[in-house]
């Protein structure tokens, strides 16, 4: 895993479907006492995935990233609550 403890980008292969597993592993390491884990990051938006840009505004999905793939809001909330319980 990259030392930046980022649940997205390289650590999940820029695939938002892998982000929860990576994030859960970061939280597992921190809750096991690894003091070298100061925090973790998730990429999140309202709608999962990403979309191509530029595109006509009428073809864009409101609340979905135009850059990197992101988790949806429901998955993000679940993971953050789970992390809070573990830590």
PDB file of N, CA, C and O in Angstrom:
ATOM      1  N   UNK A   1       0.839  -1.169   0.000  1.00  0.00           N
ATOM      2  CA  UNK A   1       0.000   0.000   0.000  1.00  0.00           C
ATOM      3  C   UNK A   1       0.887   1.235   0.000  1.00  0.00           C
ATOM      4  O   UNK A   1       1.940   1.236   0.637  1.00  0.00           O
ATOM      5  N   UNK A   2       0.479   2.291  -0.705  1.00  0.00           N
ATOM      6  CA  UNK A   2       1.230   3.535  -0.720  1.00  0.00           C
ATOM      7  C   UNK A   2       1.289   4.121   0.686  1.00  0.00           C
ATOM      8  O   UNK A   2       0.365   3.935   1.478  1.00  0.00           O
ATOM      9  N   UNK A   3       2.374   4.829   0.997  1.00  0.00           N
ATOM     10  CA  UNK A   3       2.507   5.390   2.338  1.00  0.00           C
ATOM     11  C   UNK A   3       1.552   6.528   2.640  1.00  0.00           C
ATOM     12  O   UNK A   3       1.441   6.936   3.795  1.00  0.00           O
ATOM     13  N   UNK A   4       0.852   7.059   1.630  1.00  0.00           N
ATOM     14  CA  UNK A   4      -0.039   8.186   1.886  1.00  0.00           C
ATOM     15  C   UNK A   4      -1.369   7.767   2.508  1.00  0.00           C
ATOM     16  O   UNK A   4      -2.177   8.626   2.859  1.00  0.00           O
ATOM     17  N   UNK A   5      -1.607   6.486   2.648  1.00  0.00           N
ATOM     18  CA  UNK A   5      -2.810   5.962   3.294  1.00  0.00           C
ATOM     19  C   UNK A   5      -4.095   6.490   2.661  1.00  0.00           C
ATOM     20  O   UNK A   5      -5.061   6.842   3.338  1.00  0.00           O
ATOM     21  N   UNK A   6      -4.059   6.524   1.385  1.00  0.00           N
ATOM     22  CA  UNK A   6      -5.171   6.997   0.592  1.00  0.00           C
ATOM     23  C   UNK A   6      -5.982   5.778   0.165  1.00  0.00           C
ATOM     24  O   UNK A   6      -5.451   4.869  -0.473  1.00  0.00           O
ATOM     25  N   UNK A   7      -7.253   5.756   0.511  1.00  0.00           N
ATOM     26  CA  UNK A   7      -8.094   4.629   0.143  1.00  0.00           C
ATOM     27  C   UNK A   7      -8.446   4.601  -1.327  1.00  0.00           C
ATOM     28  O   UNK A   7      -9.087   3.662  -1.799  1.00  0.00           O
ATOM     29  N   UNK A   8      -8.037   5.611  -2.043  1.00  0.00           N
ATOM     30  CA  UNK A   8      -8.352   5.682  -3.472  1.00  0.00           C
ATOM     31  C   UNK A   8      -7.067   5.708  -4.289  1.00  0.00           C
ATOM     32  O   UNK A   8      -6.029   5.237  -3.825  1.00  0.00           O
ATOM     33  N   UNK A   9      -7.127   6.240  -5.471  1.00  0.00           N
ATOM     34  CA  UNK A   9      -5.994   6.366  -6.381  1.00  0.00           C
ATOM     35  C   UNK A   9      -5.254   5.044  -6.579  1.00  0.00           C
ATOM     36  O   UNK A   9      -5.875   4.038  -6.922  1.00  0.00           O
ATOM     37  N   UNK A  10      -3.943   5.033  -6.371  1.00  0.00           N
ATOM     38  CA  UNK A  10      -3.119   3.858  -6.649  1.00  0.00           C
ATOM     39  C   UNK A  10      -3.510   2.665  -5.777  1.00  0.00           C
ATOM     40  O   UNK A  10      -3.489   1.526  -6.243  1.00  0.00           O
ATOM     41  N   UNK A  11      -3.860   2.913  -4.536  1.00  0.00           N
ATOM     42  CA  UNK A  11      -4.145   1.814  -3.613  1.00  0.00           C
ATOM     43  C   UNK A  11      -5.356   0.979  -4.016  1.00  0.00           C
ATOM     44  O   UNK A  11      -5.466  -0.180  -3.619  1.00  0.00           O
ATOM     45  N   UNK A  12      -6.257   1.551  -4.794  1.00  0.00           N
ATOM     46  CA  UNK A  12      -7.410   0.771  -5.255  1.00  0.00           C
ATOM     47  C   UNK A  12      -7.414   0.652  -6.776  1.00  0.00           C
ATOM     48  O   UNK A  12      -8.409   0.241  -7.373  1.00  0.00           O
ATOM     49  N   UNK A  13      -6.298   1.014  -7.395  1.00  0.00           N
ATOM     50  CA  UNK A  13      -6.230   0.931  -8.850  1.00  0.00           C
ATOM     51  C   UNK A  13      -7.213   1.860  -9.541  1.00  0.00           C
ATOM     52  O   UNK A  13      -7.663   1.581 -10.653  1.00  0.00           O
ATOM     53  N   UNK A  14      -7.550   2.972  -8.877  1.00  0.00           N
ATOM     54  CA  UNK A  14      -8.530   3.942  -9.395  1.00  0.00           C
ATOM     55  C   UNK A  14      -9.871   3.290  -9.717  1.00  0.00           C
ATOM     56  O   UNK A  14     -10.563   3.697 -10.651  1.00  0.00           O
ATOM     57  N   UNK A  15     -10.228   2.276  -8.936  1.00  0.00           N
ATOM     58  CA  UNK A  15     -11.488   1.545  -9.100  1.00  0.00           C
ATOM     59  C   UNK A  15     -12.285   1.713  -7.811  1.00  0.00           C
ATOM     60  O   UNK A  15     -11.931   1.136  -6.783  1.00  0.00           O
ATOM     61  N   UNK A  16     -13.357   2.499  -7.858  1.00  0.00           N
ATOM     62  CA  UNK A  16     -14.091   2.792  -6.629  1.00  0.00           C
ATOM     63  C   UNK A  16     -14.681   1.552  -5.978  1.00  0.00           C
ATOM     64  O   UNK A  16     -14.973   1.581  -4.782  1.00  0.00           O
ATOM     65  N   UNK A  17     -14.864   0.480  -6.705  1.00  0.00           N
ATOM     66  CA  UNK A  17     -15.421  -0.726  -6.103  1.00  0.00           C
ATOM     67  C   UNK A  17     -14.419  -1.398  -5.160  1.00  0.00           C
ATOM     68  O   UNK A  17     -14.811  -2.194  -4.306  1.00  0.00           O
ATOM     69  N   UNK A  18     -13.141  -1.085  -5.310  1.00  0.00           N
ATOM     70  CA  UNK A  18     -12.110  -1.645  -4.435  1.00  0.00           C
ATOM     71  C   UNK A  18     -11.806  -0.735  -3.248  1.00  0.00           C
ATOM     72  O   UNK A  18     -11.153  -1.163  -2.296  1.00  0.00           O
ATOM     73  N   UNK A  19     -12.268   0.507  -3.292  1.00  0.00           N
ATOM     74  CA  UNK A  19     -11.956   1.482  -2.257  1.00  0.00           C
ATOM     75  C   UNK A  19     -12.415   1.063  -0.853  1.00  0.00           C
ATOM     76  O   UNK A  19     -11.655   1.247   0.098  1.00  0.00           O
ATOM     77  N   UNK A  20     -13.618   0.510  -0.680  1.00  0.00           N
ATOM     78  CA  UNK A  20     -14.016   0.107   0.675  1.00  0.00           C
ATOM     79  C   UNK A  20     -13.064  -0.918   1.300  1.00  0.00           C
ATOM     80  O   UNK A  20     -12.755  -0.816   2.487  1.00  0.00           O
ATOM     81  N   UNK A  21     -12.605  -1.882   0.541  1.00  0.00           N
ATOM     82  CA  UNK A  21     -11.700  -2.902   1.070  1.00  0.00           C
ATOM     83  C   UNK A  21     -10.382  -2.280   1.497  1.00  0.00           C
ATOM     84  O   UNK A  21      -9.854  -2.611   2.559  1.00  0.00           O
ATOM     85  N   UNK A  22      -9.851  -1.387   0.686  1.00  0.00           N
ATOM     86  CA  UNK A  22      -8.593  -0.712   1.020  1.00  0.00           C
ATOM     87  C   UNK A  22      -8.784   0.134   2.275  1.00  0.00           C
ATOM     88  O   UNK A  22      -7.950   0.088   3.179  1.00  0.00           O
ATOM     89  N   UNK A  23      -9.856   0.899   2.343  1.00  0.00           N
ATOM     90  CA  UNK A  23     -10.130   1.743   3.506  1.00  0.00           C
ATOM     91  C   UNK A  23     -10.287   0.899   4.767  1.00  0.00           C
ATOM     92  O   UNK A  23      -9.750   1.245   5.819  1.00  0.00           O
ATOM     93  N   UNK A  24     -11.015  -0.195   4.664  1.00  0.00           N
ATOM     94  CA  UNK A  24     -11.200  -1.071   5.828  1.00  0.00           C
ATOM     95  C   UNK A  24      -9.867  -1.638   6.313  1.00  0.00           C
ATOM     96  O   UNK A  24      -9.676  -1.811   7.517  1.00  0.00           O
ATOM     97  N   UNK A  25      -8.945  -1.929   5.400  1.00  0.00           N
ATOM     98  CA  UNK A  25      -7.622  -2.413   5.797  1.00  0.00           C
ATOM     99  C   UNK A  25      -6.831  -1.314   6.512  1.00  0.00           C
ATOM    100  O   UNK A  25      -6.135  -1.594   7.488  1.00  0.00           O
ATOM    101  N   UNK A  26      -6.930  -0.088   6.046  1.00  0.00           N
ATOM    102  CA  UNK A  26      -6.267   1.030   6.726  1.00  0.00           C
ATOM    103  C   UNK A  26      -6.817   1.171   8.140  1.00  0.00           C
ATOM    104  O   UNK A  26      -6.048   1.339   9.086  1.00  0.00           O
ATOM    105  N   UNK A  27      -8.126   1.105   8.296  1.00  0.00           N
ATOM    106  CA  UNK A  27      -8.756   1.220   9.620  1.00  0.00           C
ATOM    107  C   UNK A  27      -8.362   0.033  10.494  1.00  0.00           C
ATOM    108  O   UNK A  27      -8.131   0.201  11.692  1.00  0.00           O
ATOM    109  N   UNK A  28      -8.282  -1.167   9.912  1.00  0.00           N
ATOM    110  CA  UNK A  28      -7.856  -2.336  10.685  1.00  0.00           C
ATOM    111  C   UNK A  28      -6.452  -2.123  11.231  1.00  0.00           C
ATOM    112  O   UNK A  28      -6.188  -2.415  12.397  1.00  0.00           O
ATOM    113  N   UNK A  29      -5.555  -1.619  10.400  1.00  0.00           N
ATOM    114  CA  UNK A  29      -4.183  -1.382  10.846  1.00  0.00           C
ATOM    115  C   UNK A  29      -4.138  -0.345  11.957  1.00  0.00           C
ATOM    116  O   UNK A  29      -3.405  -0.515  12.932  1.00  0.00           O
ATOM    117  N   UNK A  30      -4.906   0.719  11.827  1.00  0.00           N
ATOM    118  CA  UNK A  30      -4.921   1.773  12.846  1.00  0.00           C
ATOM    119  C   UNK A  30      -5.529   1.266  14.138  1.00  0.00           C
ATOM    120  O   UNK A  30      -5.017   1.562  15.218  1.00  0.00           O
ATOM    121  N   UNK A  31      -6.602   0.514  14.049  1.00  0.00           N
ATOM    122  CA  UNK A  31      -7.249   0.021  15.266  1.00  0.00           C
ATOM    123  C   UNK A  31      -6.419  -1.068  15.944  1.00  0.00           C
ATOM    124  O   UNK A  31      -6.642  -1.384  17.112  1.00  0.00           O
ATOM    125  N   UNK A  32      -5.462  -1.641  15.210  1.00  0.00           N
ATOM    126  CA  UNK A  32      -4.552  -2.637  15.794  1.00  0.00           C
ATOM    127  C   UNK A  32      -3.358  -1.993  16.468  1.00  0.00           C
ATOM    128  O   UNK A  32      -2.460  -2.682  16.952  1.00  0.00           O
ATOM    129  N   UNK A  33      -3.350  -0.663  16.499  1.00  0.00           N
ATOM    130  CA  UNK A  33      -2.291   0.031  17.208  1.00  0.00           C
ATOM    131  C   UNK A  33      -1.168   0.583  16.341  1.00  0.00           C
ATOM    132  O   UNK A  33      -0.167   1.064  16.872  1.00  0.00           O
ATOM    133  N   UNK A  34      -1.310   0.526  15.043  1.00  0.00           N
ATOM    134  CA  UNK A  34      -0.277   1.066  14.161  1.00  0.00           C
ATOM    135  C   UNK A  34      -0.300   2.588  14.242  1.00  0.00           C
ATOM    136  O   UNK A  34      -1.148   3.235  13.628  1.00  0.00           O
ATOM    137  N   UNK A  35       0.634   3.155  15.001  1.00  0.00           N
ATOM    138  CA  UNK A  35       0.691   4.605  15.212  1.00  0.00           C
ATOM    139  C   UNK A  35       1.179   5.355  13.971  1.00  0.00           C
ATOM    140  O   UNK A  35       1.127   6.584  13.927  1.00  0.00           O
ATOM    141  N   UNK A  36       1.644   4.632  12.981  1.00  0.00           N
ATOM    142  CA  UNK A  36       2.109   5.264  11.748  1.00  0.00           C
ATOM    143  C   UNK A  36       0.956   5.534  10.786  1.00  0.00           C
ATOM    144  O   UNK A  36       1.174   5.952   9.648  1.00  0.00           O
ATOM    145  N   UNK A  37      -0.254   5.295  11.241  1.00  0.00           N
ATOM    146  CA  UNK A  37      -1.441   5.550  10.423  1.00  0.00           C
ATOM    147  C   UNK A  37      -2.180   6.738  11.049  1.00  0.00           C
ATOM    148  O   UNK A  37      -3.024   6.558  11.927  1.00  0.00           O
ATOM    149  N   UNK A  38      -1.855   7.954  10.590  1.00  0.00           N
ATOM    150  CA  UNK A  38      -2.483   9.131  11.200  1.00  0.00           C
ATOM    151  C   UNK A  38      -3.917   9.371  10.725  1.00  0.00           C
ATOM    152  O   UNK A  38      -4.689  10.041  11.411  1.00  0.00           O
ATOM    153  N   UNK A  39      -4.275   8.840   9.574  1.00  0.00           N
ATOM    154  CA  UNK A  39      -5.609   9.055   9.036  1.00  0.00           C
ATOM    155  C   UNK A  39      -5.753   8.333   7.713  1.00  0.00           C
ATOM    156  O   UNK A  39      -4.835   7.646   7.265  1.00  0.00           O
ATOM    157  N   UNK A  40      -6.889   8.490   7.100  1.00  0.00           N
ATOM    158  CA  UNK A  40      -7.155   7.838   5.820  1.00  0.00           C
ATOM    159  C   UNK A  40      -8.057   8.739   4.992  1.00  0.00           C
ATOM    160  O   UNK A  40      -8.766   9.591   5.529  1.00  0.00           O
ATOM    161  N   UNK A  41      -8.024   8.543   3.690  1.00  0.00           N
ATOM    162  CA  UNK A  41      -8.822   9.363   2.800  1.00  0.00           C
ATOM    163  C   UNK A  41      -9.670   8.498   1.877  1.00  0.00           C
ATOM    164  O   UNK A  41      -9.227   7.455   1.394  1.00  0.00           O
ATOM    165  N   UNK A  42     -10.885   8.948   1.646  1.00  0.00           N
ATOM    166  CA  UNK A  42     -11.775   8.343   0.654  1.00  0.00           C
ATOM    167  C   UNK A  42     -12.155   9.418  -0.354  1.00  0.00           C
ATOM    168  O   UNK A  42     -12.230  10.597  -0.009  1.00  0.00           O
ATOM    169  N   UNK A  43     -12.394   9.020  -1.581  1.00  0.00           N
ATOM    170  CA  UNK A  43     -12.942   9.956  -2.557  1.00  0.00           C
ATOM    171  C   UNK A  43     -14.423   9.661  -2.657  1.00  0.00           C
ATOM    172  O   UNK A  43     -14.832   8.533  -2.931  1.00  0.00           O
ATOM    173  N   UNK A  44     -15.216  10.687  -2.431  1.00  0.00           N
ATOM    174  CA  UNK A  44     -16.651  10.493  -2.336  1.00  0.00           C
ATOM    175  C   UNK A  44     -17.408  11.600  -3.063  1.00  0.00           C
ATOM    176  O   UNK A  44     -16.946  12.737  -3.159  1.00  0.00           O
ATOM    177  N   UNK A  45     -18.555  11.243  -3.557  1.00  0.00           N
ATOM    178  CA  UNK A  45     -19.470  12.191  -4.185  1.00  0.00           C
ATOM    179  C   UNK A  45     -20.877  11.649  -3.940  1.00  0.00           C
ATOM    180  O   UNK A  45     -21.028  10.650  -3.237  1.00  0.00           O
ATOM    181  N   UNK A  46     -21.874  12.260  -4.482  1.00  0.00           N
ATOM    182  CA  UNK A  46     -23.235  11.795  -4.262  1.00  0.00           C
ATOM    183  C   UNK A  46     -23.549  10.520  -5.032  1.00  0.00           C
ATOM    184  O   UNK A  46     -24.254   9.645  -4.531  1.00  0.00           O
ATOM    185  N   UNK A  47     -23.019  10.416  -6.261  1.00  0.00           N
ATOM    186  CA  UNK A  47     -23.256   9.277  -7.141  1.00  0.00           C
ATOM    187  C   UNK A  47     -21.930   8.563  -7.376  1.00  0.00           C
ATOM    188  O   UNK A  47     -20.917   9.223  -7.610  1.00  0.00           O
ATOM    189  N   UNK A  48     -21.910   7.249  -7.321  1.00  0.00           N
ATOM    190  CA  UNK A  48     -20.678   6.471  -7.499  1.00  0.00           C
ATOM    191  C   UNK A  48     -20.142   6.585  -8.921  1.00  0.00           C
ATOM    192  O   UNK A  48     -20.880   6.847  -9.871  1.00  0.00           O
ATOM    193  N   UNK A  49     -18.825   6.378  -9.034  1.00  0.00           N
ATOM    194  CA  UNK A  49     -18.176   6.340 -10.333  1.00  0.00           C
ATOM    195  C   UNK A  49     -17.692   7.694 -10.780  1.00  0.00           C
ATOM    196  O   UNK A  49     -17.485   8.598  -9.970  1.00  0.00           O
ATOM    197  N   UNK A  50     -17.513   7.825 -12.088  1.00  0.00           N
ATOM    198  CA  UNK A  50     -17.115   9.097 -12.692  1.00  0.00           C
ATOM    199  C   UNK A  50     -17.706   9.160 -14.097  1.00  0.00           C
ATOM    200  O   UNK A  50     -18.229   8.175 -14.618  1.00  0.00           O
ATOM    201  N   UNK A  51     -17.609  10.329 -14.683  1.00  0.00           N
ATOM    202  CA  UNK A  51     -18.145  10.522 -16.024  1.00  0.00           C
ATOM    203  C   UNK A  51     -17.181  11.368 -16.846  1.00  0.00           C
ATOM    204  O   UNK A  51     -16.379  12.130 -16.306  1.00  0.00           O
ATOM    205  N   UNK A  52     -17.276  11.221 -18.136  1.00  0.00           N
ATOM    206  CA  UNK A  52     -16.396  11.948 -19.047  1.00  0.00           C
ATOM    207  C   UNK A  52     -16.756  13.424 -19.091  1.00  0.00           C
ATOM    208  O   UNK A  52     -17.923  13.811 -19.045  1.00  0.00           O
ATOM    209  N   UNK A  53     -15.718  14.223 -19.181  1.00  0.00           N
ATOM    210  CA  UNK A  53     -15.889  15.670 -19.307  1.00  0.00           C
ATOM    211  C   UNK A  53     -14.786  16.174 -20.210  1.00  0.00           C
ATOM    212  O   UNK A  53     -13.666  15.685 -20.059  1.00  0.00           O
ATOM    213  N   UNK A  54     -14.979  17.079 -21.111  1.00  0.00           N
ATOM    214  CA  UNK A  54     -16.232  17.811 -21.269  1.00  0.00           C
ATOM    215  C   UNK A  54     -17.286  17.003 -22.001  1.00  0.00           C
ATOM    216  O   UNK A  54     -16.988  16.223 -22.905  1.00  0.00           O
ATOM    217  N   UNK A  55     -18.497  17.207 -21.596  1.00  0.00           N
ATOM    218  CA  UNK A  55     -19.691  16.640 -22.237  1.00  0.00           C
ATOM    219  C   UNK A  55     -20.765  17.711 -22.191  1.00  0.00           C
ATOM    220  O   UNK A  55     -20.704  18.608 -21.350  1.00  0.00           O
ATOM    221  N   UNK A  56     -21.727  17.636 -23.060  1.00  0.00           N
ATOM    222  CA  UNK A  56     -22.843  18.590 -22.949  1.00  0.00           C
ATOM    223  C   UNK A  56     -23.485  18.482 -21.561  1.00  0.00           C
ATOM    224  O   UNK A  56     -23.634  17.385 -21.022  1.00  0.00           O
ATOM    225  N   UNK A  57     -23.850  19.598 -21.007  1.00  0.00           N
ATOM    226  CA  UNK A  57     -24.432  19.624 -19.665  1.00  0.00           C
ATOM    227  C   UNK A  57     -25.620  18.671 -19.543  1.00  0.00           C
ATOM    228  O   UNK A  57     -25.822  18.065 -18.491  1.00  0.00           O
ATOM    229  N   UNK A  58     -26.387  18.539 -20.588  1.00  0.00           N
ATOM    230  CA  UNK A  58     -27.568  17.676 -20.566  1.00  0.00           C
ATOM    231  C   UNK A  58     -27.207  16.193 -20.443  1.00  0.00           C
ATOM    232  O   UNK A  58     -28.057  15.377 -20.086  1.00  0.00           O
ATOM    233  N   UNK A  59     -25.968  15.848 -20.732  1.00  0.00           N
ATOM    234  CA  UNK A  59     -25.527  14.451 -20.651  1.00  0.00           C
ATOM    235  C   UNK A  59     -24.810  14.126 -19.342  1.00  0.00           C
ATOM    236  O   UNK A  59     -24.492  12.965 -19.084  1.00  0.00           O
ATOM    237  N   UNK A  60     -24.557  15.131 -18.523  1.00  0.00           N
ATOM    238  CA  UNK A  60     -23.860  14.914 -17.250  1.00  0.00           C
ATOM    239  C   UNK A  60     -24.835  14.495 -16.158  1.00  0.00           C
ATOM    240  O   UNK A  60     -25.983  14.939 -16.123  1.00  0.00           O
ATOM    241  N   UNK A  61     -24.356  13.636 -15.271  1.00  0.00           N
ATOM    242  CA  UNK A  61     -25.144  13.205 -14.112  1.00  0.00           C
ATOM    243  C   UNK A  61     -24.811  14.110 -12.943  1.00  0.00           C
ATOM    244  O   UNK A  61     -23.660  14.184 -12.514  1.00  0.00           O
ATOM    245  N   UNK A  62     -25.821  14.801 -12.428  1.00  0.00           N
ATOM    246  CA  UNK A  62     -25.606  15.684 -11.286  1.00  0.00           C
ATOM    247  C   UNK A  62     -25.140  14.861 -10.091  1.00  0.00           C
ATOM    248  O   UNK A  62     -25.728  13.827  -9.774  1.00  0.00           O
ATOM    249  N   UNK A  63     -24.080  15.325  -9.428  1.00  0.00           N
ATOM    250  CA  UNK A  63     -23.580  14.652  -8.230  1.00  0.00           C
ATOM    251  C   UNK A  63     -22.587  13.545  -8.504  1.00  0.00           C
ATOM    252  O   UNK A  63     -22.236  12.795  -7.593  1.00  0.00           O
ATOM    253  N   UNK A  64     -22.121  13.423  -9.751  1.00  0.00           N
ATOM    254  CA  UNK A  64     -21.129  12.401 -10.080  1.00  0.00           C
ATOM    255  C   UNK A  64     -19.852  13.098 -10.526  1.00  0.00           C
ATOM    256  O   UNK A  64     -19.891  14.085 -11.261  1.00  0.00           O
ATOM    257  N   UNK A  65     -18.722  12.574 -10.073  1.00  0.00           N
ATOM    258  CA  UNK A  65     -17.420  13.154 -10.364  1.00  0.00           C
ATOM    259  C   UNK A  65     -17.126  13.244 -11.861  1.00  0.00           C
ATOM    260  O   UNK A  65     -17.544  12.394 -12.647  1.00  0.00           O
ATOM    261  N   UNK A  66     -16.400  14.288 -12.231  1.00  0.00           N
ATOM    262  CA  UNK A  66     -15.902  14.402 -13.610  1.00  0.00           C
ATOM    263  C   UNK A  66     -14.388  14.185 -13.629  1.00  0.00           C
ATOM    264  O   UNK A  66     -13.733  14.413 -14.646  1.00  0.00           O
ATOM    265  N   UNK A  67     -13.842  13.746 -12.498  1.00  0.00           N
ATOM    266  CA  UNK A  67     -12.409  13.445 -12.427  1.00  0.00           C
ATOM    267  C   UNK A  67     -12.246  11.971 -12.063  1.00  0.00           C
ATOM    268  O   UNK A  67     -12.553  11.099 -12.875  1.00  0.00           O
ATOM    269  N   UNK A  68     -11.770  11.686 -10.859  1.00  0.00           N
ATOM    270  CA  UNK A  68     -11.553  10.304 -10.422  1.00  0.00           C
ATOM    271  C   UNK A  68     -12.860   9.631 -10.024  1.00  0.00           C
ATOM    272  O   UNK A  68     -13.839  10.294  -9.685  1.00  0.00           O
ATOM    273  N   UNK A  69     -12.857   8.296 -10.070  1.00  0.00           N
ATOM    274  CA  UNK A  69     -14.010   7.540  -9.594  1.00  0.00           C
ATOM    275  C   UNK A  69     -14.183   7.777  -8.100  1.00  0.00           C
ATOM    276  O   UNK A  69     -13.204   7.855  -7.358  1.00  0.00           O
ATOM    277  N   UNK A  70     -15.406   7.889  -7.674  1.00  0.00           N
ATOM    278  CA  UNK A  70     -15.724   8.147  -6.271  1.00  0.00           C
ATOM    279  C   UNK A  70     -16.737   7.131  -5.764  1.00  0.00           C
ATOM    280  O   UNK A  70     -17.452   6.488  -6.533  1.00  0.00           O
ATOM    281  N   UNK A  71     -16.771   7.012  -4.441  1.00  0.00           N
ATOM    282  CA  UNK A  71     -17.821   6.237  -3.785  1.00  0.00           C
ATOM    283  C   UNK A  71     -19.091   7.077  -3.754  1.00  0.00           C
ATOM    284  O   UNK A  71     -19.032   8.304  -3.827  1.00  0.00           O
ATOM    285  N   UNK A  72     -20.217   6.425  -3.648  1.00  0.00           N
ATOM    286  CA  UNK A  72     -21.453   7.177  -3.477  1.00  0.00           C
ATOM    287  C   UNK A  72     -21.614   7.558  -2.008  1.00  0.00           C
ATOM    288  O   UNK A  72     -20.895   7.068  -1.137  1.00  0.00           O
ATOM    289  N   UNK A  73     -22.574   8.442  -1.757  1.00  0.00           N
ATOM    290  CA  UNK A  73     -22.763   8.972  -0.410  1.00  0.00           C
ATOM    291  C   UNK A  73     -23.119   7.870   0.594  1.00  0.00           C
ATOM    292  O   UNK A  73     -22.590   7.861   1.706  1.00  0.00           O
ATOM    293  N   UNK A  74     -23.994   6.956   0.223  1.00  0.00           N
ATOM    294  CA  UNK A  74     -24.430   5.897   1.136  1.00  0.00           C
ATOM    295  C   UNK A  74     -23.259   5.012   1.568  1.00  0.00           C
ATOM    296  O   UNK A  74     -23.128   4.689   2.748  1.00  0.00           O
ATOM    297  N   UNK A  75     -22.410   4.621   0.618  1.00  0.00           N
ATOM    298  CA  UNK A  75     -21.257   3.782   0.935  1.00  0.00           C
ATOM    299  C   UNK A  75     -20.275   4.540   1.814  1.00  0.00           C
ATOM    300  O   UNK A  75     -19.723   3.975   2.758  1.00  0.00           O
ATOM    301  N   UNK A  76     -20.053   5.813   1.512  1.00  0.00           N
ATOM    302  CA  UNK A  76     -19.145   6.635   2.304  1.00  0.00           C
ATOM    303  C   UNK A  76     -19.624   6.737   3.751  1.00  0.00           C
ATOM    304  O   UNK A  76     -18.845   6.553   4.686  1.00  0.00           O
ATOM    305  N   UNK A  77     -20.897   7.028   3.924  1.00  0.00           N
ATOM    306  CA  UNK A  77     -21.455   7.156   5.276  1.00  0.00           C
ATOM    307  C   UNK A  77     -21.296   5.849   6.050  1.00  0.00           C
ATOM    308  O   UNK A  77     -20.939   5.865   7.228  1.00  0.00           O
ATOM    309  N   UNK A  78     -21.556   4.728   5.396  1.00  0.00           N
ATOM    310  CA  UNK A  78     -21.406   3.416   6.027  1.00  0.00           C
ATOM    311  C   UNK A  78     -19.957   3.194   6.483  1.00  0.00           C
ATOM    312  O   UNK A  78     -19.716   2.772   7.614  1.00  0.00           O
ATOM    313  N   UNK A  79     -19.007   3.477   5.603  1.00  0.00           N
ATOM    314  CA  UNK A  79     -17.592   3.260   5.932  1.00  0.00           C
ATOM    315  C   UNK A  79     -17.115   4.177   7.059  1.00  0.00           C
ATOM    316  O   UNK A  79     -16.354   3.745   7.925  1.00  0.00           O
ATOM    317  N   UNK A  80     -17.550   5.418   7.055  1.00  0.00           N
ATOM    318  CA  UNK A  80     -17.145   6.361   8.100  1.00  0.00           C
ATOM    319  C   UNK A  80     -17.728   5.932   9.447  1.00  0.00           C
ATOM    320  O   UNK A  80     -17.039   5.988  10.465  1.00  0.00           O
ATOM    321  N   UNK A  81     -18.983   5.507   9.458  1.00  0.00           N
ATOM    322  CA  UNK A  81     -19.574   5.026  10.719  1.00  0.00           C
ATOM    323  C   UNK A  81     -18.858   3.783  11.233  1.00  0.00           C
ATOM    324  O   UNK A  81     -18.597   3.650  12.429  1.00  0.00           O
ATOM    325  N   UNK A  82     -18.546   2.884  10.318  1.00  0.00           N
ATOM    326  CA  UNK A  82     -17.829   1.653  10.685  1.00  0.00           C
ATOM    327  C   UNK A  82     -16.444   1.981  11.242  1.00  0.00           C
ATOM    328  O   UNK A  82     -16.004   1.367  12.215  1.00  0.00           O
ATOM    329  N   UNK A  83     -15.760   2.941  10.633  1.00  0.00           N
ATOM    330  CA  UNK A  83     -14.436   3.362  11.114  1.00  0.00           C
ATOM    331  C   UNK A  83     -14.552   3.997  12.507  1.00  0.00           C
ATOM    332  O   UNK A  83     -13.719   3.741  13.377  1.00  0.00           O
ATOM    333  N   UNK A  84     -15.564   4.806  12.713  1.00  0.00           N
ATOM    334  CA  UNK A  84     -15.760   5.452  14.015  1.00  0.00           C
ATOM    335  C   UNK A  84     -15.970   4.403  15.107  1.00  0.00           C
ATOM    336  O   UNK A  84     -15.445   4.546  16.211  1.00  0.00           O
ATOM    337  N   UNK A  85     -16.722   3.368  14.810  1.00  0.00           N
ATOM    338  CA  UNK A  85     -16.937   2.290  15.785  1.00  0.00           C
ATOM    339  C   UNK A  85     -15.647   1.539  16.084  1.00  0.00           C
ATOM    340  O   UNK A  85     -15.388   1.182  17.233  1.00  0.00           O
ATOM    341  N   UNK A  86     -14.840   1.297  15.061  1.00  0.00           N
ATOM    342  CA  UNK A  86     -13.598   0.532  15.222  1.00  0.00           C
ATOM    343  C   UNK A  86     -12.538   1.319  15.977  1.00  0.00           C
ATOM    344  O   UNK A  86     -11.704   0.745  16.678  1.00  0.00           O
ATOM    345  N   UNK A  87     -12.578   2.629  15.829  1.00  0.00           N
ATOM    346  CA  UNK A  87     -11.535   3.443  16.437  1.00  0.00           C
ATOM    347  C   UNK A  87     -11.987   4.075  17.724  1.00  0.00           C
ATOM    348  O   UNK A  87     -11.219   4.796  18.361  1.00  0.00           O
TER     349      UNK A  87
END
